[in-house]
Amino acid sequence: MTAISRGSNEAIPPECGPKKHSIPEGSQPGWHPAGMRSITLAWRHRDSCLLILDEKRGRKVATNFGLKITGTAGLLTDAAAAGLIDFDDAFIRLAQSGFRLSPQVVESLRRSLIHRKA
């Protein structure tokens, strides 16, 4: 799978991506252009792309387009499932960095990790 970053500067031809289709609710003008470029690029490569996006509004737009998405928390959970990092340590450090994530979401991810290992 190809991971597309928010800051990608790859040129997108006008005939590719969401701009060709109606823009879903939640993507009104004024939304961050880098986020829309990332979604457009992910749309172009939608059969083999996993879009990494944390912003709530951007995730809604990407989901409306049927794109496969994950975020920082999902990446950390996958890394913990693979034994690459310690789940609790990673989420403590994430919180210390100022990243906002509800305790309910963290607990849900912890339970999903336990089920993966079972």
PyMOL commands that set and color helices and strands:
alter all, ss='L'
color gray80, all
select helices_A, chain A and resi 18-20+33-44+56-64+72-81+87-96+103-117
alter helices_A, ss='H'
color red, helices_A
select strands_A, chain A and resi 2-4+49-52+69-70
alter strands_A, ss='S'
color yellow, strands_A
deselect
rebuild
show_as cartoon
